[in-house]
């Protein structure tokens, strides 16, 4: 997989454009994540098949319940141990319109965090042939529809700096972030987004960065992972994405191996970054609901 080869939304046509529309509708956010863009460019048939397998998992009331529980688990656990109050605009070197834009983009990241957490858990289990849905939830919510109002009318399309366009005043911060989240392509999306507002990024990293290596945060992150694992254990949908499933769907073995290598390389830093998304959102007073 060529990580520099991505199919961007404005370039997608035909069924790929439709699939991108479906991802945004299903994820309730105006963004198509990097993992989808890279896979769409390198292995479009694999993405089309894989999306058909995972999509139903995100469309249930049970997933809605999980999504707010995931957010609440992280925010309650962190704020019980650390001071992460929302910043006032007067504390940052940004104007009112800039702050509204920052908050809107962090709302988007707050929305996608639980979705990415489940997506990565599903892919990890399926590609390594571990069970999914082996303790199926038998409640009505397990297969009932996702509440249409939840996370609607939140979030803005993402803008971000280029990997090589780091503001000079943030070089030290970016260096620390790369050590904490070692993405092979440089920076994760969340950091490329908030780097557009250097005063927010520096202050937020000064508050969040030291937390990430503490035992208290480790316990909170483990609890959030347990919430995700319990949801994936209980999904009533059998996600068929093992290497054999992919080859039976007509995906050649080389493409399957390339996707597995891509996912293995991306998974660890992504999993470390995803739980921080609700924390950054909280600092901009951009958090969503924490219960239904």
N, C-alpha and C positions, 0 to 999 in steps of 0.2 A: 504494500500500500504506500503510495506516494503521499506523504502528509501535507505537502505543499499544494497538492491537487485537490481543490474543493469545488463543488458546484454551488455557487451562491444563488440566493433566492431570485435575484433579478435576471439570472442567466437560465434558470430552470424553465423548461417548456414541457408540453404534453403531460404524460402521467407523472413525471417527476415534479412538475409545478403543482399538480393536484395533490400529490403525496405531501409536499411541503405545506400546502394549505391545511391538509388533514392533521399534520403534526402540530401546527400552531393552534388549530381548533381544539384538538384533544388535550394538548398541554396547557391550554388557556393562557397562552403568552405569545406575543408578537415576535417570536424568535425561533430559528431553526439552529439547534446546537451544532457545534463543530463536529462531533462524532457522526451526525447524520450527513453533514456536508461532505466530509471526507469519504464516507462510505458510498454516498451517492455518486461521487466522481469516479471512484475506483472500482466499485462493485455494485452497480445499480440494481441488478437482479437480486442480489443478496439482501440489499436494503428493502426492496419491495416485499420480499418474502418475510423478512424479519419483522417489519412493521406490522404486517398482517397478523403475525403471531402475538406480538406484545400489546397491540392497541386495545383489545378488550379489557385488559387488566386496569387501564387507567380510566375507564368509563363508568365505574360503579360507585354507588354510594359508599361502599366499604373503602374504596380508595380515597374518597373525599374525607372520610373519618380518619383514615391513616394520615393524610396530608396535614391536617390541622394538629393531630397528635404529634407528628414528627416535629413540626415547628414549635409546639408548646414544650415538648421534651427538651429541646435544645435551649430555648430561651429561659425556661424556668430553671433548668439546671445551671446555666451560666450566670444568670442574674442573682441566683441564691448565693453564689460564691464570689462574684466579681461585680464591679460597678460599670455597667454598660448602659447608662442612661442616654436617651436621644440627645444629640447636639442641637443647640439653638443656632439659628442662622447667624446670630451676632458673634458666635464663636468661630465662624469659618470665613475665609476670604472668598465668599461667593455672593452674588447678587440674588434677589428673589427668584428671577426666572431661571437662573442656573440651578438653584436649589430645588425648584420644582422638577426640573429635568433629571437631576441626580436622584431625587426620590422616586420618580417614575421608573427609571431604569433599575433601581434597586428593588422596586416592587416586582419587576419582571424576574429578577434573579431569585427573589423570595418565593415566587410562584413555582419556578422550575426546580427548586432544590429537592423537594420530596419526589418529584417525577424522575429526576436524574438518579436519585438514590435507589429507587425501585428498578429503573432501567438497568443500572449497573449490577444490581443483585440478580435480576433475571438473567442477564447475559452471562455473568460469572457462573451461575449455577448451570445454565443450559450448556454452555461451551465445555464445562468440565463434567457434564453428565451427572450432576447432583439433583436431588428431587425438588420439584416446584409443585405447590398445591397439594402436598400429601396429607395435610390436615384441613381439608376444605371447610370453609365457613358455610354453615347451612342456614344462616339468617337471610331474611329477605334483602337486607342491604348488600349481601355478597354479590347479587346479580342485578339489584335495582339500579336505576340510572343515577348518574352523578348529578347533584343539584345544579341546575343551570345558573343560579345566581352566584355560586361560590367562586370567588376570584375573577368574576366578570368586572369590566370597567376599571381594572387595575393594570398598571404597567405601561411602559413605553417601549418602542423599538430601541434596540441597543446600538450605540455608537461606541467606538473605542479607538485607542491609539494603536499604531502598528508596533510589531515586535521590536523594531529598531528605532522607534520614535519616543523613547522614554525621556521625559523632561529632565533637564540637568539637575534640578533641585530634588529629584526623587531617586537618583542613582543608588544611594545607600539603602533606601527603603526597598527598592526593587531587588537589590542583591540579597537582602534578608528574606524577602518573599520567595525568591527562586530557591533558596536553601530549604525553606519550609515546604514548598510545593514544587518539586523538581520536574516540571513538564519538559518533555524533550523538545517541544517547539518554542520554549521560552517562558511565556506567561500564560496563566489561565485567563479565561474571558473576564471573570469578575475583576481581576486586577487591571486588565487593559481598559475596562470600563471606568473604574474609579480613578485611574490615573489622569483622566480628563479634568479632574478637580483636585490638584495637588494638595491643597490645604486639608481637604477631607481625607485623602488617602494617607497622608502622613499621620494625622491625628488618629484615624481609625486603626492603622497598623500599630501605632504606639500603644493603643488600648487592647487590640486583639492579639497581636503577635506574641507578647509574653505569656498570654493565657494558654496558647496551644501546646506548650511543653509541660504543663502542670498535670499532676495526678488528678486534680479535680476535673479539669476539662477532659482528660482521658476517660474518666468515669462517665461523664455526660455524653461524650461521643459514643462510648460503648452502649449506653442506654438507648441512644437514638438508633444505633445499628440493630439493636435487639427489636425495636419497634418495626424497623424495616423488614427484618428477617421473619418476624411473626406474621406480617402482612403477606409476604411472598409464600410462606408456609400455607396460608389459608386461602389464597386465591383459588376460585373454582375453575379457572381456565388452565388447560394443559399447554404450556408453551413449548413448542417443538423446535428447538434451535440447537440440538446437539450437532457435532460435526457430521454424523451419519444422516440426521434429518436434513441438514443443508445440502448434502450431496444427493439425497433422494429427491430433493426439490429441484435438482438440475444445476446446482452450483458446483463448479469443478473444484477438485481437491486443492489445487494451488491457491485459488481465491479464498477458500475456507481457511487454509493455513495462514495466508496473509492477514485475514481479518483477525484471527486468533492472536497473532503476534502484535498487531495494531492495538487490540483491546488490552492485552497483557501489559503493554508498554504504557498505555494511557490510564489504566485503571487505578493504580496506586496514588499518583498525585491528584487525580480527579476525586477519588474517594476522600482524600484529606481536605480538599478544597470545598466540596459540596456542603458539609455541615457548617462552614463559616458564612454561607450566603445569607441565612436568616440573621446572623449576628451583624453583618454590615448593614442589612436593611433596618435592623432595630436602631442602629446609631443615627439613621436618617428619618426615624419615625415612619418607616415604610413597611412595617410588619402587617401581615394579613391576619385573618381570624385564627384563634387558637382553640376554638371549639365550634361544634355545630349547634 
